Amino acid sequence: MDPNEEPDERLVPLSEYDIKERTTGDPDGDGYIPGPQAGDELVDTWRGAVDQEGFDAIAWYVPFHYSTDQYGIYVTERGVQILGNLLFNWSHGQQKPMVADITFSTDDGEFPLQADIRNAAPDYTSESFESVQAACELALEILLRHEWYHHQTELLAAYLEDFADEMLYRDYMEEAYRPARPGTDCLEESLANAYVARSRACMRRAPSTPAFHTLFEYSTRFQPDAYRAYDRFTGQDFRVGGRHLAHLLHTADATDAAASLGDRSQQTLLGSRLPFDTSIARATSTHRIPVYVVQPWSPTPNLEYFKYVALETDYNIRQSDDFGKKYERADKTIRERVDRAVEKLETNVDMPGFNWRNCRTGYQYVRINEQMRMIVDRDDSINEVKLVDFDTDHDLPREYGCYN
């Protein structure tokens, strides 16, 4: 990019964002997005934005496990405008989203077709928004709350990592969360939307509680299965879902739901307390987490980019000869565990979860899992990590000086 060229987007801290000034696409307008998008085209724009990534297409959370520099919550202004205008329209009985199953015939037989139907929403009998600004304030709250749940989930993972003294969050993201998304089994997305549906902060910004529940359900209709499945967890099952999520964070195994319900450990039960904190304002004012509004909206910096971008380390990772020989003799399961640990070192040597510990001989070690450690020689002066040895706690030679 030309250093003299203006960036395509601007990050505005939430505390400095003036939604009253920015809730319109036309500075002189009344809050509506100008032009034909005020009607059916606006619904099409919304569907095109959220049908693959849900709310995370127009807002996202950057975990500190992946990037300490970009860590925070990001909400696109364009997403707030589109959702806010839709909420306003829906509250006035306009363009209610409906999906109908239609069968059409061809020479090759009958095929199902899903078609959008917009009508005057005759079943909507709740109060309406007085202004588009008020609707956009609710839209912003919805997006913030959804991403806040992702943040709280990572905090739970960090606690579990500290307790278990092993890396958990990235394994969960890569082995449980990402493969399930955006299908029906992506529990974290269902719970994030369930948290929004239960949020009193959101209810207070709606014309009424019944209005909020109806409008929020409308907003999820074009989203992927997991996002729409939030209604499974809006009651007491929200706490049960949190326990299951904690179990997933600890095991990265999404195949055995029954095991999570049978897991009564203190760590898993902590999941039932998610979210631990609900005050976004307090968290931002004390600088615990940065929250930004992205101006103007861009489809490029989305969830896939931020959550899964390869964060190249500045450190050179190399093996000692003895390490390489031992690796070749190890069985497949052990090699896979070592590979995952090395991959994480290559991504970010200071990634939370490594739990670096010093040895008396000058070496350091990191935990591969609850049973295994990897001995390394880390030299920060030349940005190099030399892999020295690996084994279980019981079998690791004492001469490394990693035991009292």
N, C-alpha and C positions, 0 to 999 in steps of 0.2 A: 504494500500500500504506500502511496505517495505520502511522505510525512506531513505535507501541507494540506492533504485532503481530509475533509471532515469524516469521522467515523460514521458507519451506517446506523449506529445505535448509541444511546446514552443511558448510563445507569444513574438513576436518581434514588438516593436513599429514601426509604419509606417516610422517614420523619420530615423530609423536605418536599414531599409530593403533595401538590395542591389538586385534589381530585375535582374540586368545584370548577377550577379553571380548565381542567383537562378532560372532562367527561364528554366532550363533543368533538366530532371530526371537523366541525365548522366553528371557528372561534366566535362567530356572530350568530350562530344558530341556537336552537332551544334544547340541544342535547341529543338530537337524533343524528345518526350517521347520515350525511346528506345523500341525495340521489335515490335510485331504485332499491338500494340495499335496505331501506326501511321496511321492505315487504319480504316477499318470498326469497329474494336473493340473499337477504341477511341470514335466513335459515340455512340456505345452501352453503354460505360461507362458514357458518358454525359447524355444520356437519363435516365439511371438508377439513376443518381444523382439528376436530376431536375424534373422528371415527377410527383412527389408528392408535393414538396415544392418550386419549381422554383429556382430562384437565392438564396433564403433564405436557401437552403440546403447546400450551399457551402460558404455562408457568412450570418451574422446575426447581428441584433442590440439588445443590452440589454438595455431596458428602465430604467431610473433612478427611475421611479415609482415602479419598481419591485426589483431593486438591485442597491444600490449606490456603492457597492464594485465592482461589475462586469460590471457596466455601461460602454457602449462604442460600437464601431463598430469592428467586427471581420471578417476577410477575410481569408479563407483557402488557403494556398499556392498551394495545390493540385488542388483546383478549378481554380485558376489562370492559372496553367499549362495546365489543360485540355482544358479550354475555349480558352486560347491563342493559343494552337496548332490547335484547330478547326478553329478559325478565320483565322489563317495563311493558313490552307489547303483550306478553302472555298474561300479565296481571290485568290487562284491559281486554282480555278475551280475543287476542289476535294471534294468528299463526301458531296455534298449538301444534307441536310436533307429534305426528302419529305415523306408524309404520304398518301397512296392511300387506298381508300375504295374498298375492294374486297369481292365478295359474293362466298361462297363455298356451295356445296350441300352435304347433308347426307341423310340417310334414314328418318330422322325426319324433313326434309325440308331444306330451305336455310337460312344460317346465315351470317351476315356481319362480316368481319374481317378487322382490320386495319393492314396494312403491311408497313414496312419501305422500301423505295426505295432510293438507293444512285446512283447518276449519276455524270457526269462530269460538272454539272452546266453550260450548254451552254448559259443560259441567263445572266450569270455574266460577265459584260463587263467593270466593274470598275477597277481601279488600284489595284495592289497587294502589300502586305507587303514585305519589303525588308529582314526582319529577323523575326524569331520567338520571339525574345526579344521585338520588336516593337508591335507584336500582343499581347503578354502577358501584355505589358503596357496598351493596350486598355482594355484587360480583367479585369485587376485590377481596372481601372477607372470605368468600367461598374458596377462592384460589389460594389465599394465604393459609387457611385452615388445612386444606388438603396437603400442601407442602409441609406445613408444620408437623403433621403426623409422620411424614417421612423423616423429618429431623429428629423427632422424639424416638422413632424406631432406631435410628443410628445411635442415639445416646444409650438406649437399652443395650445395643450390641457392644458399645464401648465398656459398659459396666460388666457384661458377661465376659468380655475378653480379659478384663482386669482380674476377674474372679478365677477364670479358667487358666489364665496366663498363656493364652494361645490366640492366634488370629481367627476370627470368626466372620466378620462382616463381609469381607470380600468373597469368601467361600460361599456365604449365603447368597450374595448378589449374583454370583456367576453360576452357582449350581442349583439354586432354588428359585430366586426371584426372576432372573432374566429368562430362563427356559419357560417359565409359566406365563410370562407376560406376553400379550395382553389377554390370555385365555381366561376361562372361568375360574381357574385354580390359583390365580395370583392373589394370595390372601392379603398382602399389604395394601394393594390398591383398593380392594373391597373395604378393608377396615378404614383406610384414609377417607373414603367417601362416606362411610358410616359415621365416622367422627364428625364430618361436616354436617351430616343430617341430624346429629345429636347436639350440635353446637348452639349454645344459648347466645353466643355473640352473633351468630348468623340470624337466629330467630329474632333478635332485637332489631336487626336492620331491615327486616321484612315488614310488610304492612300488618301481618299477624302470624302467629305460629302455624295455623293451617295453611295460610298462603305460602309460607316458606316451604313447607313439606311438598306442596303441590308443584311449586315452581322449581324446586331442586330436582324433583323427579323428572320434570320436563327436560331439565338441562342435561340429564344423563342418558336420555333415550337413544342418542346417536353414538354413544361412547362404547368402547369394547366391553365384552362380557363381564370381566372382573369388576369394572367400574359400576356397571349396572347392578351387580349382585350385592351391592351394599345393604340392601334391605334384609339380607339374612342376618345382619349384625346390628340392627338398630335398637334391639331390646337388650335383655340380659346376656344374649349370646355375644355381645360386643366384648365382654370381659373374657368369655371363653375363647373367642377369636384371638384376643391378645395373648392368652396363654399358649395357644397353638403357634402364634408368630414367634414368641420367645423360644419355643422348642425348635422351630425352624432355624432361628438365628444360631442356636447352639449346635444343631446337627447338620444343617444344610440338606436335610432329607425331607422332601415334600411327599414321599410316597406312603408314609404311614401316619395318617391323621389320628388313628386310635392311640398311638404311642404318645402323642402330645397331650392327650386328655388324661392319660395315665401317669404322666410325668408330674409329680407333686413337689418337685424340688423348689427351694426358695427362689432360685433364679428364674425358673419358668413361671412361677406364680407372680413374679414382678411384671410379667407381660400383661396381667389383668389390670394393672394400674396405668397402662398407657391411655392417654398421654400423661406424663408426670407433671407437666406444667401447662397451663392454658393461656398464660399472659404473654402474648406476642409483644405487646407494647413494653412490658418490663424487660423482656429479653433483649429487645433492640436498644432500649435506652441505656442498658448496662453493657452494651457491646458484646453480649454473649453470642449473638448471631447477626450477621449483616443481612438486611432485607432490602432488595432493590426493585424499582419499577423500571422496566426496559422501554425506552422511547427511541424511535418508534418501534412498533412490533415488527419482528423479523422471524420467518419460519426456520432460519438456519440454526441458531444456538438452542437446540431443543434437548430433551431428556437424553436421547441416544448419544448426542455429542458429549454432554457434560458427564454423564454417569459412566460411560464406557470408553472415553478417549484414553489413549495410551499416554500416561504421564511419564515421559522418559526421565530417568535419573541421570544426574551428572556423575555418578560413581561408576567406575569400571569394576565389574564383577568377574573374578577369575578363580579357577580351582587349583588347589595344590595337586601334585601328582598322586599323593596318597588318597586324597579325597576322590579323585577320578577313578582310581582302581577300586576303591571300596564301593563306589556308586555302581560300577559295572558288575560287581559280585552280588549286589543287593537284589532282593526279589522285586517283582513288578510293583507291588503295593507300596513298598518303601521308596522306590524310585519316583513314583508318582507324587508322594508326599514331599520329597526333596525338590522335585521339579516345581511344585506349586510355591514352595518357599522361595526358591531362587527366582522364579518369575516375579514374585512380589518385591524382592530386593531390586530386581532390574527396573521395576516400575517406580519404586520410591523407598529408599533405604530407611527413611524416617516415618514410614507409614504407621499410624497407630495400630497396635495389636502385636507388633514384633516384641515388645517388652525387652528391650536390650538390657543385658546384665553384664557387669564386668567380672572378669576372672582375676585371680591374684597374680597370674603370670603375664598379664597384659593382653590376653585374648579376651574376646567377648563371646557371648552366646545369645541365640534367639531360640524360642520354642517353635518347633514344627507342629506339634500337637501336644496333647496332655502328657504323652509318654516320651517324646523324642526331642532332642536338642541338636542344634547345629553350632559348631564352634567356628568362629571366624576371626580373622585378623583385620581389623578396620583401621585404616589410616586416613584420617580426615585431611591431612596436609596435602595429600596427592589424590584425594577422592577415589579411594580404592578399597574394595572389600575382597579379601582372599578367603576362600572357603577351605577350611582346614580339616574338619572331621564332622561326623554325625553319628548318633546312636541313641539308644534309650538311656534314660537316667541311670539305670542300673549298670549298663555295660560301657558307658562312656569312661575312658581312662581318667584316673584322678590327677595325672600329671598336668592337666590343663589348668588346674587350680580353680575350678568352677564350683567346688564344694567346700563347705567349712570342715 
